[in-house]
Amino acid sequence: MTGALAVSLLLTATGPAEAERLAGEAVRLAERQPDAALAQARRALALTAEFDPTVFVTAGRKGEVVEDEFVKARNDYRRHRAALYEAVGLCFARLAKHAEARRYLGRAVLLESTPERVTRLARELLAEGRPRAALDRLAVQAAASRPSPEALALVEEAADAAGVPSAQAEIDRARLAALAGVEVREGPLRIPPESRLSTGGPLRFEDGLVVLYLSDAACRTCSADLEALKRTVPADTRVVVVPPAPDQDIALRQVLSLYRYPWPVLVGRGVAQGLGVKPGAALVVARTGWVGAAVRPPFGETLTATIRLFARADVTESVPRAKWNRRPVDRAPELPAPALTPEGLAPGEDAPMPGAFVAGADAYRAGQGLEALHFFESLENRGDGWLLPPEARFDRALCLAAIGDREAARKLLLRIGDSRFQEAVDRALERVGSHNR
C-alpha cells in the first residue's frame, strides 16, 4: 500500500466514526431541541451515504477488495448505517412525525434488527394507528428473545389497541411458527357442553394445560401413541383421550385399562369434529382455551417443545383481556412493501405512490430519463423518508443510464450498500457496465 493511499484511507475511515458521533449527539439533543437534532441526524446520515468498502476492510493490492472481504465490508456498512437511520427516526419521533419516524426506523431494523429497534419501530406503528402491525412485530421479537419489561408493556398496549383476547397467545403463535409439524389452533377452543369425562364432569380448559389425544376408528396406532404420550408428557400435565365418535370408545377404553393408563376419556356428540384435529394427532390446549397446537405423530421432541413453550408465561393477564373486541382475530397480513416497478424502478415502502414518483416512472417509461431524474431527486429532497437515499440513488442511476451516462450510473450503483433492493442494485450494475455509449 502506497503512502498516499494509506493517508487517503485514514482520512476516509474517519467518516463512519464522525457520522456515528454526530448521530449519537443528535439523539441526546432531540429531547431539548428536536429540530436542530433532526438536522444534525440528517447530516450524519448523509456523511456516509456512499458505500466505500475500503473503509470497512483492509484493502488488497492496488486498493482492491476481494469478494469475501467485500461482502463483509457491506455487512459492516449496513450495521453502521442502521444506527444513523435510527437516529433520524428517533428525531422524527420526538417531533411526533410518526410516519417519517417509522420509515427510518424500519430501515434501521432491516439493516440490523435488535430488540430495542423493533420496540421503537412498533411504538411508531402504534402511534400511526397500526396496532396489528405493531403487535406482529413485537410478538415475533418476544418469541425470539427474552423480552424486556418495556417491550412486554408495549405488547399489551398493542394487544388492547388491536382488540385481541390474549397478548400471551400472540407470542405463543409466533413461537409455534418456528416448530415443524405443529399447526396452530385459533381460540377460543370449545367442546360441546354436553360432553363429559369418563371420570365424571366436564373438561375445563381453565384448569391449566391439557393434551388431547384423538384416536382413530380402528385404533391401529393407539398403543404406540399412548406409550409415546406417557414418555413425553410431564406428570403434572393433564392428558385426555378422545375417541373418534361417542360409540367407538370401547377399544380405546380396553387399551387404557390393559396398560393402566390413568387418563380419562372424553365422550360426547361432536367432540372430535369440534376440535378439528385429524385422528392420531395430539392437541395441546393452553391459555384457558385461547390457543392450541395440533402435533402430528410420532410424538417426541416436537410435543415436548410445544408443552415447554406453553409453560412459559411472559405476560401476566386475565384471558380474555378486558379490551377484547369480541370478534375473531384478524389474521390478514398487512400488504407488503411495494416491489420494483415493471420498469425496474425502486419505489418507497408506502402505498399509494405519490404523484411525483408516478410522474417520474411515466417519464422513464417514455424514454425521458432527464425529466424522470428531476422527479426522483425532488422526492428524495422532501426528506420525509418515502424514498430513502439508497432507493433514490438507484432510480437516479437508472435515469443516468437511460440518457447515456453509463459511467456516472455505474459509480452511483457501486456506492449503494444499504438498499432494500440490494440484489437488484447488483444486477443493474452488471447491466450498466463501465463503458459509455
C-alpha positions in Angstrom: 0.0 0.0 0.0 1.4 3.3 -1.0 1.8 6.2 1.4 -0.8 8.3 -0.4 -3.3 5.5 -0.4 -2.8 4.9 3.3 -3.4 8.6 4.1 -6.5 8.6 1.9 -7.9 5.5 3.7 -7.1 7.0 7.1 -9.0 10.2 6.2 -11.9 8.3 4.7 -12.2 6.0 7.7 -12.9 8.9 10.0 -16.3 9.3 8.1 -18.1 6.5 9.8 -16.8 7.4 13.3 -17.7 11.0 12.8 -21.2 10.1 11.5 -21.9 7.9 14.4 -20.7 10.6 16.8 -23.0 13.2 15.2 -25.9 10.7 15.3 -25.4 10.0 19.0 -25.3 13.6 19.8 -28.4 14.2 17.8 -30.3 11.6 19.8 -29.3 13.2 23.0 -30.2 16.6 21.7 -33.6 15.6 20.5 -35.3 16.0 23.8 -34.3 19.6 24.2 -34.0 20.8 20.6 -35.7 18.3 18.2 -35.5 20.4 15.1 -31.8 21.0 15.5 -31.3 17.4 16.4 -33.1 16.2 13.2 -30.9 18.5 11.1 -27.8 17.0 12.7 -29.0 13.4 12.3 -29.6 14.1 8.6 -26.0 15.4 8.3 -24.8 12.2 9.9 -26.8 10.1 7.5 -25.5 12.0 4.5 -21.9 11.8 5.7 -21.6 8.1 4.7 -24.3 7.8 2.1 -21.7 6.4 -0.3 -20.5 2.9 0.4 -16.7 2.6 0.3 -15.7 -1.0 1.0 -12.1 0.0 1.7 -13.2 1.9 4.8 -14.6 -1.3 6.4 -11.9 -3.9 5.5 -8.2 -4.0 4.8 -7.6 -3.2 1.2 -5.7 -5.7 -1.0 -3.2 -4.8 -3.7 -3.8 -1.6 -5.6 -6.7 -0.8 -3.2 -8.9 -3.7 -4.4 -11.1 -5.7 -2.1 -11.5 -9.5 -2.7 -15.0 -10.9 -2.8 -15.3 -12.3 0.7 -14.0 -9.1 2.2 -16.3 -7.1 0.0 -19.3 -9.0 1.4 -18.1 -8.5 4.9 -17.5 -4.8 4.3 -21.0 -4.3 3.0 -22.5 -6.1 6.0 -20.4 -3.9 8.3 -21.6 -0.9 6.4 -25.2 -1.9 6.8 -24.8 -2.2 10.5 -23.2 1.2 10.6 -26.0 2.8 8.6 -28.6 1.2 10.8 -27.5 3.4 13.7 -27.7 6.5 11.5 -31.2 5.7 10.2 -32.3 5.0 13.8 -31.1 8.4 14.9 -33.1 10.2 12.2 -36.1 8.1 13.1 -35.8 8.9 16.8 -35.6 12.6 16.0 -38.7 12.4 13.8 -40.5 10.6 16.7 -39.6 13.4 19.1 -41.3 15.8 16.6 -44.4 13.5 16.6 -43.9 12.8 12.9 -44.7 9.2 13.2 -44.9 8.1 9.5 -41.5 9.6 8.9 -40.1 8.1 12.1 -41.4 4.7 11.1 -39.8 4.8 7.7 -36.3 5.5 9.0 -36.7 3.1 12.0 -37.9 0.4 9.6 -34.8 0.8 7.5 -32.7 0.5 10.7 -34.5 -2.7 11.6 -34.0 -4.1 8.0 -30.3 -3.4 8.1 -29.7 -4.6 11.7 -32.6 -5.8 13.8 -32.2 -5.5 17.5 -34.9 -5.9 20.2 -34.6 -2.2 21.1 -35.1 -1.1 17.5 -38.1 -3.4 16.9 -39.7 -1.9 20.1 -39.1 1.7 18.8 -40.5 0.8 15.4 -43.6 -0.8 17.0 -44.1 2.3 19.1 -44.3 4.4 15.9 -46.6 1.9 14.3 -48.9 2.2 17.3 -48.8 6.0 17.0 -49.8 5.7 13.4 -52.8 3.7 14.3 -51.5 0.4 13.1 -51.7 -1.8 16.2 -51.9 -5.1 14.3 -48.6 -4.5 12.6 -47.0 -3.3 15.8 -48.3 -6.4 17.7 -47.0 -8.8 15.0 -43.5 -7.2 15.1 -43.4 -7.3 18.9 -44.7 -10.9 19.1 -42.1 -12.2 16.7 -39.4 -10.3 18.6 -40.6 -11.6 22.0 -40.7 -15.1 20.7 -37.1 -14.9 19.5 -35.5 -13.5 22.7 -36.3 -12.7 26.3 -38.4 -9.5 26.0 -37.7 -6.5 28.2 -40.3 -5.1 30.5 -40.7 -2.1 28.2 -41.3 -4.5 25.2 -43.9 -6.5 27.2 -45.7 -3.4 28.2 -45.9 -2.4 24.6 -47.1 -5.9 23.6 -50.0 -5.4 26.0 -50.7 -1.9 24.7 -50.7 -3.2 21.1 -52.9 -6.2 22.0 -55.5 -3.9 23.6 -55.4 -1.5 20.7 -55.8 -4.4 18.3 -58.6 -5.9 20.4 -57.2 -9.4 20.7 -58.2 -11.6 23.6 -54.7 -12.5 24.8 -51.3 -10.9 24.4 -49.5 -14.1 25.5 -51.3 -16.1 22.9 -49.9 -13.8 20.2 -46.4 -14.5 21.5 -47.2 -18.2 21.6 -48.3 -18.2 18.0 -45.0 -16.6 17.0 -43.1 -19.3 18.8 -45.2 -22.1 17.4 -44.5 -20.9 13.9 -40.8 -22.0 14.4 -41.8 -25.6 15.2 -42.1 -28.1 12.4 -45.0 -30.5 12.5 -47.2 -28.1 14.5 -50.5 -26.4 13.4 -51.7 -23.5 15.5 -55.4 -23.6 16.5 -57.2 -20.3 17.0 -59.1 -19.8 20.2 -61.4 -19.9 21.9 -61.3 -23.7 21.6 -64.6 -25.1 22.8 -66.2 -28.6 23.1 -69.9 -29.4 23.2 -71.3 -28.5 26.6 -72.9 -31.9 26.9 -69.6 -33.8 26.6 -68.3 -35.5 29.7 -65.1 -37.1 31.1 -65.3 -40.7 31.9 -64.3 -39.7 35.4 -67.3 -37.5 35.7 -67.9 -33.8 35.0 -67.0 -31.6 32.1 -63.5 -30.8 30.7 -62.4 -27.4 31.8 -59.6 -25.6 29.9 -59.4 -23.1 32.8 -57.7 -25.7 34.9 -54.4 -25.5 33.1 -52.6 -27.1 30.2 -54.2 -30.2 28.7 -53.1 -32.6 26.0 -56.0 -34.2 24.0 -55.2 -37.3 22.0 -57.6 -38.2 19.2 -57.6 -41.9 18.4 -58.6 -43.3 15.0 -61.6 -45.5 14.4 -59.6 -48.8 14.2 -57.2 -47.8 17.0 -54.3 -49.1 14.9 -51.7 -46.9 16.5 -53.3 -46.3 19.9 -50.8 -48.5 21.8 -47.7 -46.8 20.3 -49.2 -43.3 20.6 -50.3 -43.7 24.2 -46.9 -45.1 25.2 -45.2 -42.1 23.5 -47.5 -39.8 25.3 -46.6 -41.4 28.6 -42.9 -40.9 28.0 -43.3 -37.3 26.6 -45.9 -35.5 28.6 -44.8 -34.3 32.1 -46.6 -35.9 35.1 -48.2 -32.6 36.1 -49.9 -32.1 32.6 -53.3 -33.5 32.0 -53.9 -36.0 29.3 -57.4 -36.7 27.9 -58.2 -39.3 25.3 -60.9 -38.6 22.7 -62.5 -41.4 20.6 -63.4 -40.6 17.0 -67.1 -41.0 17.9 -69.1 -41.5 21.2 -69.9 -45.1 20.3 -66.4 -46.0 19.2 -64.6 -45.8 22.6 -64.7 -49.4 23.6 -61.4 -50.4 22.1 -59.8 -47.2 23.4 -61.0 -48.0 27.0 -59.7 -51.5 26.7 -56.3 -50.3 25.8 -56.2 -47.8 28.6 -57.3 -50.4 31.1 -54.9 -53.0 29.8 -51.8 -50.8 30.0 -53.1 -49.0 33.2 -53.1 -45.5 31.8 -54.9 -43.3 34.3 -56.2 -40.9 31.7 -59.9 -40.2 31.3 -61.9 -40.5 28.0 -63.8 -37.5 26.8 -67.1 -38.6 25.1 -69.9 -36.6 23.6 -71.6 -36.0 20.3 -69.4 -33.8 18.0 -66.4 -33.7 20.3 -63.8 -35.0 17.8 -65.3 -32.9 15.0 -65.4 -29.8 17.1 -61.7 -30.0 17.9 -60.9 -30.0 14.2 -57.9 -32.3 14.6 -57.2 -35.4 12.5 -57.3 -38.7 14.3 -53.9 -39.8 15.6 -52.8 -36.3 16.5 -52.5 -34.6 19.8 -54.0 -31.2 20.5 -52.2 -29.2 23.2 -54.6 -26.6 24.6 -53.3 -23.6 26.7 -54.3 -20.2 28.0 -57.7 -21.3 29.1 -58.5 -22.5 25.6 -57.5 -19.3 23.7 -54.7 -21.0 21.8 -53.9 -24.6 20.8 -51.4 -26.6 18.8 -52.0 -29.8 16.9 -49.0 -32.0 16.9 -48.7 -34.9 14.4 -47.2 -38.3 15.5 -44.7 -39.6 16.2 -44.7 -37.8 19.5 -41.4 -36.8 20.9 -39.3 -33.7 20.6 -42.0 -31.6 18.9 -44.6 -32.4 21.5 -42.1 -31.8 24.3 -41.1 -28.4 22.8 -44.8 -27.5 22.4 -45.6 -28.2 26.1 -42.5 -26.3 27.2 -43.5 -23.4 25.0 -46.9 -23.2 26.7 -45.3 -23.4 30.1 -43.7 -20.0 29.6 -45.6 -17.0 30.7 -44.2 -13.7 29.5 -47.4 -11.7 30.2 -49.5 -11.6 33.3 -53.1 -11.2 32.2 -56.6 -12.3 32.6 -57.9 -14.0 29.5 -59.8 -12.8 27.6 -58.5 -9.3 28.1 -60.9 -6.6 29.2 -60.4 -4.7 25.9 -61.1 -7.7 23.7 -63.4 -6.6 20.8 -65.4 -9.9 20.9 -64.5 -10.6 17.3 -62.3 -13.3 15.7 -58.7 -12.1 15.5 -58.0 -10.5 12.1 -55.0 -12.6 10.8 -54.9 -10.9 7.4 -51.3 -9.8 6.9 -50.5 -6.2 6.0 -49.8 -5.5 2.4 -46.0 -6.0 1.8 -43.9 -3.0 0.8 -44.1 -2.3 -3.0 -41.7 -4.3 -5.2 -39.7 -2.9 -8.1 -41.9 -1.4 -10.8 -42.2 -3.3 -14.1 -39.6 -0.9 -15.4 -37.2 -1.8 -12.6 -37.5 1.4 -10.6 -37.3 1.3 -6.8 -40.4 2.7 -5.0 -40.8 3.7 -1.4 -42.3 1.4 1.1 -45.7 3.0 1.5 -48.8 2.9 -0.8 -50.2 4.7 -2.6 -47.3 6.1 -4.5 -47.0 9.9 -4.6 -47.7 11.8 -7.8 -44.0 12.7 -8.2 -43.0 9.0 -8.3 -45.8 8.1 -10.7 -44.8 11.0 -13.0 -41.1 10.0 -12.8 -42.0 6.4 -13.7 -44.1 7.6 -16.6 -41.3 9.8 -17.9 -38.7 7.0 -17.5 -41.0 4.6 -19.4 -41.4 7.2 -22.2 -37.6 7.4 -22.5 -37.4 10.8 -20.9 -34.6 10.0 -18.5 -33.6 13.5 -17.6 -37.2 14.5 -16.7 -37.6 11.4 -14.6 -34.3 12.2 -12.8 -35.7 15.5 -11.6 -38.8 13.9 -10.2 -36.8 11.3 -8.2 -34.5 14.0 -6.9 -37.4 16.0 -5.7 -38.8 13.0 -3.9 -35.5 12.4 -2.1 -35.2 16.1 -1.2 -38.6 16.1 0.5 -36.8 14.3 3.3 -39.9 12.5 4.6 -38.4 9.1 4.0 -40.9 7.9 1.4 -38.0 7.5 -1.0 -34.9 6.8 1.2 -31.4 7.7 -0.1 -30.4 4.3 -1.5 -33.5 3.8 -3.5 -33.3 7.4 -4.7 -29.7 6.8 -5.8 -30.8 3.6 -7.6 -33.5 5.3 -9.5 -31.2 8.2 -10.4 -28.6 5.7 -11.7 -31.2 4.1 -14.0 -32.1 7.5 -15.3 -28.5 8.4 -16.0 -28.0 5.1 -17.8 -31.1 5.8 -19.9 -29.7 9.2 -21.1 -26.4 7.6 -21.9 -24.2 8.5 -19.0 -23.4 4.9 -18.1 -20.2 5.7 -16.2 -22.0 8.1 -13.8 -24.7 5.4 -13.3 -22.1 2.8 -12.6 -20.4 5.0 -10.0 -23.8 5.6 -8.2 -24.6 1.9 -8.2 -21.2 0.9 -6.9 -21.7 3.2 -3.8 -25.1 1.8 -2.8 -24.8 -0.6 0.1 -27.9 -0.1 2.3 -30.9 -0.6 -0.1 -33.8 -3.0 0.5 -33.2 -3.9 -3.2 -29.6 -4.7 -2.9 -29.7 -7.7 -5.3 -31.4 -5.5 -7.8 -28.6 -3.0 -7.4 -26.0 -5.6 -8.2 -27.9 -6.8 -11.2 -28.3 -3.3 -12.5 -24.6 -2.8 -12.1 -23.9 -5.8 -14.3 -26.3 -4.4 -17.0 -24.9 -0.9 -16.9 -21.2 -1.9 -17.2 -18.4 0.6 -17.3 -18.4 1.8 -20.9 -20.1 4.8 -22.3 -22.3 4.6 -25.4 
